[in-house]
Amino acid sequence: MATTKATKRIKKPAANKTAEVKKQATSPVRETTEKATTQQVIINRELKYKYPEGMTDTLERKAYRAKVRNKIIRLNAQINRAEEKEKAKLAKELATYEKEHLLSPVLV
């Protein structure tokens, strides 16, 4: 006797309407975050640096730019966390640091 395998058809689930609603609800949020990230990238790339005399190697310049950017980010974070008394002092320190290391300081 020959045995045959019983084949079962797997039913596809019906279209999930709640998934479509969730996609529509999250799409504006996604658009705003994408816009914010592109704006941030553009802002970071507009910085022009004052390099120390004699720095001609591209890898040295790259490391210098990273050091300056990180310091600026660190100072901004300290300003955001600081109390009112210390904010003015840190803002002044940030402004002097930007004047020393950037050709066009960022206006906040």
Phi and psi restraints in degrees (value plus and minus 20) as a CYANA .aco file:
   2 ALA   PHI    -113.2   -73.2
   2 ALA   PSI     112.4   152.4
   3 THR   PHI    -120.7   -80.7
   3 THR   PSI     121.3   161.3
   4 THR   PHI    -138.1   -98.1
   4 THR   PSI     124.9   164.9
   5 LYS   PHI    -100.2   -60.2
   5 LYS   PSI     117.0   157.0
   6 ALA   PHI    -102.7   -62.7
   6 ALA   PSI     103.7   143.7
   7 THR   PHI    -118.5   -78.5
   7 THR   PSI     110.4   150.4
   8 LYS   PHI    -127.6   -87.6
   8 LYS   PSI     119.5   159.5
   9 ARG   PHI    -111.1   -71.1
   9 ARG   PSI     109.7   149.7
  10 ILE   PHI    -109.2   -69.2
  10 ILE   PSI     104.4   144.4
  11 LYS   PHI     -98.8   -58.8
  11 LYS   PSI     115.5   155.5
  12 LYS   PHI     -99.2   -59.2
  12 LYS   PSI     117.7   157.7
  13 PRO   PHI     -86.4   -46.4
  13 PRO   PSI     128.9   168.9
  14 ALA   PHI     -84.2   -44.2
  14 ALA   PSI     136.8   176.8
  15 ALA   PHI     -77.3   -37.3
  15 ALA   PSI     110.2   150.2
  16 ASN   PHI    -106.5   -66.5
  16 ASN   PSI      89.4   129.4
  17 LYS   PHI     -91.8   -51.8
  17 LYS   PSI     -49.1    -9.1
  18 THR   PHI     -88.8   -48.8
  18 THR   PSI     -52.1   -12.1
  19 ALA   PHI     -84.7   -44.7
  19 ALA   PSI     -58.8   -18.8
  20 GLU   PHI     -85.6   -45.6
  20 GLU   PSI     -58.4   -18.4
  21 VAL   PHI     -85.8   -45.8
  21 VAL   PSI     -60.5   -20.5
  22 LYS   PHI     -84.5   -44.5
  22 LYS   PSI     -59.5   -19.5
  23 LYS   PHI     -81.7   -41.7
  23 LYS   PSI     -62.8   -22.8
  24 GLN   PHI     -87.1   -47.1
  24 GLN   PSI     -55.2   -15.2
  25 ALA   PHI     -92.1   -52.1
  25 ALA   PSI     -53.4   -13.4
  26 THR   PHI    -109.2   -69.2
  26 THR   PSI     -35.1     4.9
  27 SER   PHI     -83.6   -43.6
  27 SER   PSI     -60.0   -20.0
  28 PRO   PHI     -84.9   -44.9
  28 PRO   PSI     -55.4   -15.4
  29 VAL   PHI     -85.3   -45.3
  29 VAL   PSI     -63.9   -23.9
  30 ARG   PHI     -80.8   -40.8
  30 ARG   PSI     -61.7   -21.7
  31 GLU   PHI     -83.1   -43.1
  31 GLU   PSI     -62.1   -22.1
  32 THR   PHI     -88.0   -48.0
  32 THR   PSI     -57.4   -17.4
  33 THR   PHI     -89.5   -49.5
  33 THR   PSI     -56.9   -16.9
  34 GLU   PHI     -84.7   -44.7
  34 GLU   PSI     -59.9   -19.9
  35 LYS   PHI     -83.9   -43.9
  35 LYS   PSI     -62.3   -22.3
  36 ALA   PHI     -84.3   -44.3
  36 ALA   PSI     -60.8   -20.8
  37 THR   PHI     -89.1   -49.1
  37 THR   PSI     -57.6   -17.6
  38 THR   PHI     -87.7   -47.7
  38 THR   PSI     -56.9   -16.9
  39 GLN   PHI     -84.5   -44.5
  39 GLN   PSI     -60.4   -20.4
  40 GLN   PHI     -84.2   -44.2
  40 GLN   PSI     -62.0   -22.0
  41 VAL   PHI     -83.9   -43.9
  41 VAL   PSI     -62.5   -22.5
  42 ILE   PHI     -83.7   -43.7
  42 ILE   PSI     -62.7   -22.7
  43 ILE   PHI     -82.7   -42.7
  43 ILE   PSI     -64.5   -24.5
  44 ASN   PHI     -84.3   -44.3
  44 ASN   PSI     -52.3   -12.3
  45 ARG   PHI    -100.2   -60.2
  45 ARG   PSI     -34.1     5.9
  46 GLU   PHI    -102.5   -62.5
  46 GLU   PSI     -25.9    14.1
  47 LEU   PHI     -88.8   -48.8
  47 LEU   PSI     114.5   154.5
  48 LYS   PHI    -135.5   -95.5
  48 LYS   PSI     109.8   149.8
  49 TYR   PHI    -124.9   -84.9
  49 TYR   PSI     128.7   168.7
  50 LYS   PHI    -116.3   -76.3
  50 LYS   PSI      91.2   131.2
  51 TYR   PHI    -105.9   -65.9
  51 TYR   PSI     126.4   166.4
  52 PRO   PHI     -82.8   -42.8
  52 PRO   PSI     135.7   175.7
  53 GLU   PHI     -79.5   -39.5
  53 GLU   PSI     117.7   157.7
  54 GLY   PHI      63.6   103.6
  54 GLY   PSI     -18.2    21.8
  55 MET   PHI    -108.8   -68.8
  55 MET   PSI      80.1   120.1
  56 THR   PHI    -134.9   -94.9
  56 THR   PSI     -40.3    -0.3
  57 ASP   PHI     -91.0   -51.0
  57 ASP   PSI     112.7   152.7
  58 THR   PHI     -86.7   -46.7
  58 THR   PSI     -53.3   -13.3
  59 LEU   PHI     -90.1   -50.1
  59 LEU   PSI     -57.0   -17.0
  60 GLU   PHI     -84.2   -44.2
  60 GLU   PSI     -61.7   -21.7
  61 ARG   PHI     -83.8   -43.8
  61 ARG   PSI     -60.0   -20.0
  62 LYS   PHI     -83.0   -43.0
  62 LYS   PSI     -64.1   -24.1
  63 ALA   PHI     -84.8   -44.8
  63 ALA   PSI     -58.7   -18.7
  64 TYR   PHI     -83.3   -43.3
  64 TYR   PSI     -65.3   -25.3
  65 ARG   PHI     -80.9   -40.9
  65 ARG   PSI     -62.5   -22.5
  66 ALA   PHI     -83.2   -43.2
  66 ALA   PSI     -60.6   -20.6
  67 LYS   PHI     -83.4   -43.4
  67 LYS   PSI     -63.9   -23.9
  68 VAL   PHI     -86.8   -46.8
  68 VAL   PSI     -65.9   -25.9
  69 ARG   PHI     -79.1   -39.1
  69 ARG   PSI     -65.4   -25.4
  70 ASN   PHI     -83.6   -43.6
  70 ASN   PSI     -59.0   -19.0
  71 LYS   PHI     -84.8   -44.8
  71 LYS   PSI     -62.3   -22.3
  72 ILE   PHI     -84.1   -44.1
  72 ILE   PSI     -63.1   -23.1
  73 ILE   PHI     -83.5   -43.5
  73 ILE   PSI     -61.7   -21.7
  74 ARG   PHI     -83.3   -43.3
  74 ARG   PSI     -63.1   -23.1
  75 LEU   PHI     -85.2   -45.2
  75 LEU   PSI     -60.5   -20.5
  76 ASN   PHI     -81.8   -41.8
  76 ASN   PSI     -60.7   -20.7
  77 ALA   PHI     -84.9   -44.9
  77 ALA   PSI     -59.9   -19.9
  78 GLN   PHI     -84.7   -44.7
  78 GLN   PSI     -57.9   -17.9
  79 ILE   PHI     -83.3   -43.3
  79 ILE   PSI     -63.1   -23.1
  80 ASN   PHI     -85.3   -45.3
  80 ASN   PSI     -52.3   -12.3
  81 ARG   PHI    -107.4   -67.4
  81 ARG   PSI     -40.1    -0.1
  82 ALA   PHI     -93.4   -53.4
  82 ALA   PSI     140.3   180.3
  83 GLU   PHI    -100.3   -60.3
  83 GLU   PSI     150.6   190.6
  84 GLU   PHI     -78.1   -38.1
  84 GLU   PSI     -56.9   -16.9
  85 LYS   PHI     -84.7   -44.7
  85 LYS   PSI     -59.6   -19.6
  86 GLU   PHI    -105.5   -65.5
  86 GLU   PSI     -38.8     1.2
  87 LYS   PHI     -80.8   -40.8
  87 LYS   PSI     -62.3   -22.3
  88 ALA   PHI     -84.0   -44.0
  88 ALA   PSI     -62.2   -22.2
  89 LYS   PHI     -84.5   -44.5
  89 LYS   PSI     -64.2   -24.2
  90 LEU   PHI     -89.0   -49.0
  90 LEU   PSI     -56.6   -16.6
  91 ALA   PHI     -84.0   -44.0
  91 ALA   PSI     -59.2   -19.2
  92 LYS   PHI     -85.2   -45.2
  92 LYS   PSI     -62.3   -22.3
  93 GLU   PHI     -82.6   -42.6
  93 GLU   PSI     -60.7   -20.7
  94 LEU   PHI     -84.0   -44.0
  94 LEU   PSI     -63.0   -23.0
  95 ALA   PHI     -83.4   -43.4
  95 ALA   PSI     -62.0   -22.0
  96 THR   PHI     -88.5   -48.5
  96 THR   PSI     -57.6   -17.6
  97 TYR   PHI     -84.3   -44.3
  97 TYR   PSI     -62.1   -22.1
  98 GLU   PHI     -86.2   -46.2
  98 GLU   PSI     -58.0   -18.0
  99 LYS   PHI     -84.2   -44.2
  99 LYS   PSI     -55.8   -15.8
 100 GLU   PHI     -92.0   -52.0
 100 GLU   PSI     -56.4   -16.4
 101 HIS   PHI    -132.4   -92.4
 101 HIS   PSI     -31.5     8.5
 102 LEU   PHI    -139.7   -99.7
 102 LEU   PSI     126.5   166.5
 103 LEU   PHI     -94.7   -54.7
 103 LEU   PSI     -59.8   -19.8
 104 SER   PHI    -144.5  -104.5
 104 SER   PSI      78.3   118.3
 105 PRO   PHI     -78.4   -38.4
 105 PRO   PSI     127.1   167.1
 106 VAL   PHI     -95.9   -55.9
 106 VAL   PSI     109.0   149.0
 107 LEU   PHI    -110.3   -70.3
 107 LEU   PSI     105.3   145.3
